[in-house]
Amino acid sequence: MTAPEAAAAGHIGAVPGFPGGTAVSHLHVYDWPTPDGLAGGSPHLHTASTEGYVVVRGEGALETLSGTAGYTRTPLAPGTLLWFTPGTVHRLVNESGDLELLVVMQNAGLPEAGDAVLTYPPDVLADPDAYARATAIPAWTDYPDAASAHAAMSAAARQRRDLAIEGYLRLRDRVQHDGPGALAELHEAAVRLVRDKAAGWHHHWERGPHHQAETTRRHIAGLAEGDGAHLGESAVYTADSPPGPARRNGMCGMLKVWDLDGARPLS
């Protein structure tokens, strides 16, 4: 059996993904002022993934636009735990200047593959090329030193954040005036933007949540028959951050991420 086949089958030697096929990151929410006088990240939604937050430091708020509740504003403080489902527009507001979260993202790999859609004005959302240009962040390897790379990447992240805020504020006004139905146009635009990518997302689900659920099913079936062979394959795993800056510019702030694909067993 080849190594990929072993990994797919869950045999010993395969590196299991983070629990539940999720991804985890440590987020320092941007403290950059926004056009409406607040500070924080770029409003956006996910088309296929649920996202969860655990607040570890600071205070702020999460503004959301959802199909069931419309506009809501939820206070954030250390110990707050919340999550939201696909289609929920979310905006993090950093009120204390030091807001930090642990972020748990369903379907590891999907946000990086295009599952996240920012709340740009309608003309940008309607043009895939304009959307891509507005969203791109330069690579740190394009610059001769860390300081110039950080400055350029932060400038691009702030520019796209402000464009997303511009579209979000208009949309929030419409939702507050007309109700959750005002989200329909954004949701339709999001589907158009991800439609051609979505067919390639199956492998993230298959090797992540689906594979882990299947592995658990086999374990339970074996235990019910008195077979605990999988217990002998127990191990501890760790993952490092990928090469490059210790933190990178995300949509909502500076992110510390871990290279889950490069996880390895501890000996």
N, C-alpha and C positions, 0 to 999 in steps of 0.2 A: 504494500500500500504506500502511495506517495505521501509526502508531508502534507500537501493541500488536502488529499483525501482523508488523511488522519485528522486534520483540523476540522474538516467538514463533519466527520463522524464523531468528533468529540473524544478521540482516543488519547491515551497517555502520550505526552509530548506536545500536544496541541496547547496553545496559550489561550485560555478562556478570556472573553471580553469582560469589561467592567460590569458589575451586576446589572442584570436587566437589559443589557445591550445599550446602556446609557453612556453619556459622556459627562465629565465633571470639570469645572473650571472655577478659578478664583477671580472674582471681578472687583476691580476698583472703579466705581462709577465715575464718569467724567464730572469734574467740577467746573467745566466751562459754562459761562452764562449762555442762555438761549435768548432768542428774540423776544420772548414773552417775560423775560426777567427771572426765569428759574435757572437751574443748572442741572445737567444730566445728559442722558444718552439719546440715541436715535430711535424714534418710534418705528416699530415694524411688527410684522406678524409672521407666523410659521404656517405653512400649508399642510404639513403632515405630522408635526411633532408637538407633543406637550412639553412645557418647560416649567421647572420648579426652582424656587429661590429659598435659601436659608440665609437670613441676615446675620452676619457675624460682628459687624461694627457699624457705628454711625446711625443716623436717622434720615428718613426721607419719605417718599411716597411712590406708589405704583399707580399710574393712570392707565386705565384700560377702556377699550371700546369693544364690546362683545355683542354677539347676536342675540343674547338672552337678556342682558342687563343694561345694554347701552353704555353710557359713560359712568365709570365709577373711579373713585380715588381712595386707595387703601394705604393707611399709614404703615411705615416700615421702621422697625426698631430691632435691636439685637434679640434673637430668638424667634422672630417672625418666620413662619413657614407658609408658603402659598404656592400654587401652581395654576396654570391656565392652558387651555386646549387650543388646537389649531384654529386659525381665523381670528384669534383675539389680538387686537392691536394693543401693544404694551409700550409704555414710556416710563423709564426710571427717572425720578427726580431726586437729586442729591441736595438735601437741605442742610446737613451738618458739615459738608465738605469732605467727610471721610467715610462715606457709605461704602461698605464692602459686603459682598454676597458670595456664597457658594452656589453655583448654578448647576443644576442637574438637567441635562437635555436628553429627552427620549430620542431613540434612533441615532446613535452616534454616527457622525459623518454626513447626515442629511443637511444640516444648516450650511456646512461648508460646500455642499454640492448645489446649493441654490434654493433650499427650502425656505429661507428667510427672505421676505419681501418688505422693503422700506416704504414708508407712506409719503412718497414724493407727490408733487402736484400731478394732476391727471395727464397733462401733456407728456411728462417724462415717463409715467407708467405705461402710456400707450405706445412708446417707441423703445423697443428692446435695446437698440444701440445707445440711445440717450441714457437709458437706465444703467447699462453696463458702464458707460463713461462716468456717470455720477457716482457709482458705487465703488469703483476701483480704488485700491490703496496701493501705493508704490511698494516694491519689495525692498527690504532692508539691504539686500545685496547690490542694489543699484547705486549705492552711495559709498563714498570712500571711508567714512567713519561713522561711529554710532550716533554722534550728536547730530550730524546733518541728516542721517536716516530718520532719527526720531522726529526731528523738526518737520521734515517733508511728509512723513506718514501721519503725524498728528494734524498737520494743516489739511490734508486730504480728508481725514476722518471728521474733522470739525466742519468742513465744507459740506460733506454729505449729511452730517447730522443736522445742520441748519436747513438744508433743503428738505429733509424729512420732516422737520418741525414745521416748516411752512405748509406742507401738505396736510400734516396732522392737525394743526390748529383750525384749518378750514373744515376738515372732516369732523373734528370734535364739535364744532359749532352746528354742523348739520345734524349730527347724531342727537345733540341736546335739543334741537328744534324739532326734528322730524322723527326721532326714534331710531332703534337699531337697524331698521330697513335701509337707512342711509349708507350702511356699510356694503351694500350689494355691489356697487360699482367698483369699490376697491377689491372685493373678493373676486369679481370677474376678471379684473386686470391682473390679479395675482395668479389666477389659474392660467391665463394666457402666457404670462412670463415663465411659468415653470412647466408648462405642458410638454415641451420638447425634451426637457431634462428628466421628467418623472420616470420614464421607462427605464432609465439607468439607475434608479434608486433602489430597485428590488434587491440588489446584492447587499446593500447596507442592512436591510431588514432581515434577509435570509441568514447572513453570517452573524447578526446581532441578536435581536429579540427572539426571532423564530428559532434560531439554533439553540439558544439557551432554554427556551420553553420546551423544545423537543428533548434536550438533554435531561431536564428535570422530569419529563414524562417517563423517560427510560429508567431513570433512577428510582422513581416511585414504583414503577412496574416491577423492577428487580427486587426492591425491598419487600414488596407484597408477596414475592415468591421466595423470600429468605436469602436473596442474593445481594450482598453488599460489596461486590468487587470494586466498585468505583471509589469506595472509601480508601482503598490502598493507593489510589492515584492522587491523594490529597497533596496540596502544595500551596505555597505563598508566592504571590507575584507582585512586581512593582513596575512603575513606568517613570521615565524621566521626561523633562520638557524637551521639545524639539530644538534643533540648532537655531541660533539667532538670539534676538533680545530676550531677556527674562520675561518680559511682558510685551504683548502686541496689542495694536489698536483693534478692538472689537466694535460692535455697533453701539454698545452701551457704556464702554469704558475700557480700561487697560486690563487685559486678560492674562492670567497665567494658565496655560493649558498643559496637558500631559499627553505624550505620544502613546496612546493606548495600543496602536498597531505595533509599536515597538516594545510592548510589555515583555518582561522576562521573569523566569522563576528565580526566587532567592534560594541560594544553596546553603 
